[in-house]
Amino acid sequence: MSTMQEVAKKAGVSKATVSRVLSGKGYVSETTKEQVFKAIEETGYRPNLLARNLATNKSECIGLVVTNTLYNGSYFNEILSQAAQKLEQNGRQLVLVDGKHSAEEEQEAIQFLLDLRCDAIIIYPRFLTVDDIDLIIDKYKQPIMVVNRKLRKNHSHCIFCDHKGSSYTATQYLIERGHQDIAFITGSLDSPTAIERLSGYKAALEASSLPVRDKLIAQGKWTPASGAAAIEYLLSSKLPFSAVIASNDDMAIGAMKRLNEVGMKIPEDISIIGFDNIPLAPFLLPPLSSIKDPVSGMINEVIHRLISMLDGGYLSQENIFQSDLIIRDSVGDGPFLTR
């Protein structure tokens, strides 16, 4: 591997001159720059990235922390692809780091990106609390943006989706279609998103003076298998239900499979709505109704804010994003529909 000294010798300049060319600091004539870059190409010299970042205090890299439990599925794919494309358009590189399985490991992932001298960091937290994140943002000078959390203090540093409102909308829609006995499959209840979606379901029932029955709430774990298991639990309760809301489409797919296995037709016997509007949803039989979170819009806004924080510019105050209810053939009229 070639060294900076070899580059300097090849270009006929000092090592300090090569350093100035690479760091962009200090005056160097255009002729000398050309000599140095030609020598770098001929020698195959690769400057130490960390050393360069320390010298320039700039890496052109944006870090993204996501726990690996979210890696499977279209939701993470959309986050990653949108972030990579948007950063590429802005001349930045995306660095993905695993937040793993705890708040401590998420914080370690953030520190790892800070140690790499990333210019800014995006966090999609699973375990860190909003208080933890506010402290982290206050502690470091690098801009940090948080996706899917509403911060108490650093409002301009967070973007979030109204999960409670979208769940309320889905439940209210089923009620308007004549469904009163509505079951709900939660996500993992250590997830704030799962808790908010459950809260919206309960609020919609209460707003329509319908009872919230614990036996019609089944806990899932975001997977198709847990959706199927939730249907087993709901059927064993012996309480009638004419509709099911699943906290993501994967669980809705598992629920649909189990309902078909026990001879219940969708939507004739049971209506079902999921969340995330995965690409497979329109191609199921029947096509699955689903809540579509504005992932692309949220990521675009996050990166826009980071670029504004780094380069200067207008900083939007739009924190909350609304989801869309996409109705397909998995929802039919309920037994209490009034015409």
N, C-alpha and C positions, 0 to 999 in steps of 0.2 A: 504494500500500500504506500502510495507516495505521500510526501509531507509538504507542509507549507514552505519549508526551506528549499525543497526541490523545485517548487513552483517559482520561488523568488529567483533561484539560480537560472532556471530556464528563461524567465522573463527579463533577466538582467536588472533586477531591482532588489530592494531590501525586503526582508520579511515583514517589517513594519508597513511597507507600502502595500504588500499583498493583503495584510490585515485590514488596512484602511479601505481597500477596494471591496473586500468581502463585507465589511460592516457598514459601508456607505457613509462613514464618518471621516471628516477631514478632506481637504482638497487633493484630488489626483487628476492629472490631465487625461483627456479622452484617449490620447495616444498610448499613455501608460496603462490605462484600463484595458485597452484592446490587447496589449501585450500580455497582461496578467491573465485575462480570460482565455487567450490562445494557449498560454502555458498550462492553465488548469485543464483545458480540453486535451492537450497532448499528453500530459502526465497522468490523467485520470484521477486527479486529486478530488477527494470528497471532504469538504469542511465538516468539522464536528458540529452537529446540529445544535446540541445543548450549548456549546461554547458560543456559537453564532447568536443564539437566542439571548444569552447573557450579555453579549456585546451590544446587540441592537435593541434589547428590551422589547423585542417583537418577534413573533413566530409565524404569524399569518395562519395560526391553527385555532380552531374552536373545539373545545372538549364537550362530549356528551356522556353523561352518566345515566345508565339504565340498568336495573337489576335483571339478571339473566332469566328470571321467572317470566319475564315479558317477551323474551326473544321469539318464542313460537307464535305464529299467527300473523294475520294480515295487519293488525293494528300496529305492531312494532315495525313491520315492513314499511308501512306508510310513513311512520315517524322518521325512520332512517333514510328512506329514499328522498323524502321531501327536504330533510335537513341537508343531505349531501348535495342535492341539486341546487338548492338555494345558496349554500355556501360556495359552491363552485362558481355560480354566477357572480359572486362577490369576491372571487379571487382568494378564497380561504380553503383550508383543508379541514376535514372533519376527523376528529380522533375519538373513537368509541372506547369507553372503559366500563367494565362490569361492576355494578354496585353490589352484587352478590346477595347476602341473606340477612343483613342486619343494618341498623342505623350506623353502627361503628364502621362497617365495611363500606357503606355509601360515603361516609365522611373520608375514609381512607382513599377512595376512588377520586374524590374531589381534590384531596391533597396531592395525589399522584399527578393529576392534570396541572395543578398549580406548580408542582416541581418541574414539570416539563415546560413551563413558561408559556402555557396556552394563553392566548390573548383574552379569552373569555370562556365561560362554561355554561352549558345547558344542563339542568338537572331534571330528570323525570323520576321523582322520588317514590319509593315504596314504603320505607321505614322511617326516614327522618321526619320529625314533626315540623310544623310551621315555625315554632319557636326556635328549633335547632337551625332551620334554614335562615331565619332572620339574623341570627347570631353570625352565621357563616358569611352572609352578604355584608354585614357591618364590619367584619374582621379583615376582609381582603379588598385590595384595590381593584383587582380584575373584575369586570362586569360579570354578574351571575344572573341567569334567568331561570325561572322555575316553571315547568309545565304541569298543569293539572292540580295545582294547589293555590288556594287563596291565602296570601300572606297577611298578617295583621299589621305589619309595620312598613315593609318595603313594597308598596303597592305597584310601583312601576316595574318591579322585577318579577312579576308573575303573570301568567296567562292560565285561565282555567275555563272549564266547560260547566254549564249548569246541569249537572247530572241529576240533581233532585228535580229540577224543572222538567227535564225531558222524561223522567220516569213518571212524574205527575201527568204529563201530557199523554203518554201511552196508556196509563190506567184510566184517565178521563175519557179517552177515545173509546176504550172497550165498554165503559159504562154507558156512553152515548149510543153504542151499538146494541145495548140491551143486556150486557153482562153485569151481574152483581156478585156472583161467586167467582172471584178472580184469585188464582193462586200466583205465588211469586217465588222464583228461584233466585236466591242471593248469590253473589260472588263470595270469595273468601272474606270473612268479616274482619280481617286485619287490614283490609284495603279501604281507605276513605271513599273511593269511588263506589264500592259495594254498599257502604253504609248510606251514602247519599241517595243512591238509587232505591234502596229499601225505604228510606225516609220519604221519598217522593210518592211511592206507591201507597204508603200508609196515609199520607196527607190527602191524596186524591179520594181514597175511600171515606175518610172522615169528612171531607168537604161535601160528599154526596150522602152523608148520614148512613153509610154502610159500615158494618162492623169489621174491625181488623181481627182476624182469627189466626192465632199462632199456628194452628194445625194446617193452614193453607200457605204457610211460609216454610219453604224447604231450603236448607243451606247447601250451596254448591261450591265448587272449587275452580270454576272457570273452564273446566274440561267437559267434552261430550259425555264421558263416563259419569261424571258427577251430575250432569243434567238428566241422564237416564235413571240414576239412583234417586234423584229428587222426585221423579214421577212415581217411582215405587213407594217412596215415603208418602206422597200425597194420596195415592190410591189406598194405601193402608190406613189412612186416617178415616176413611169412610165418609168424609164430607164431600158433598157434590161440588164440582167446579166446572165452569163452562169455558174458561180461558186461563192461559198461563202467560206470565211475563217472565222471561229468563234474562238475567243480568248480562249475558253476552250471547252471541250467535252460536258459539261452540256448544254451550249448554242447551240452547234451544234445539240444535240438531240432535243431540243425545236424547232430549225429551221427545222430539218428534218420532225418533226411531222406536222408543219404548212404547209410546202411545199407539203406533201402528202395530206393534207386536201384540198388544192386548186387544186389538180390534177396534180402537177408537179412531174415527176418521177426522182428518183436519181439512177444512174448518167445520164440517157438519156437526161433529160432536164436541170438538175442542178447538178454540182459536188460540193462536200463539204469536207472541211478539218477542224478538230478541233485541240485542244492542250490538252496534259496531258496523252493521251493514257490510259484512265480509263479501268479497267477490263471488263466492259460491251461493250467497243467499237467493239471487234471482233464478238460479238453476236447480233449486231443490224442487221436490214434488210434495206438496204445492210450494211455489215460491214463498220464501219467508219474509214476513213483515219485520222491519227492523228500524231502530233508531240509529241515525248516522251522525256521529260526532264530527265536527269540522276540523279534523286533524291537520289537513293541509293549511288551512287558514291560520290555525294556531301556531304551527311551526313557522310559517312565513312571518307572522307577527313577532314571534320570539327572535328570529334572526334579524329582522328589521330593527328591533330595539337594540340588540347587541351591536349591530353595525353603527347605529346612531350613537350609542354610548362610546364606541371606539373612535369613530371618525367625525362625530358631530352631525347634527341634523335634527329633524323633527322627531319628537318622541311621542308616539300615540298614547292616549289614555284609555284605549279600549282593552279592558282586562277580561271581560266575560264573553264567552262565545256560546251561541245557542245551537242546539242540535235539531235535525229534521226527522220527523216521523215518516217513514216510507212504507205505505200500505201496499201489500201484495195479497195473494190468494190465501194466505194462512189465517186470515181473519174473516169471520162471518158474523152474521147477526146472532145475538144472544136470545135466550128464552124470554127475556123481559122487555124486548124491543116494543115500543109503542109507536104505532104508525098514525 
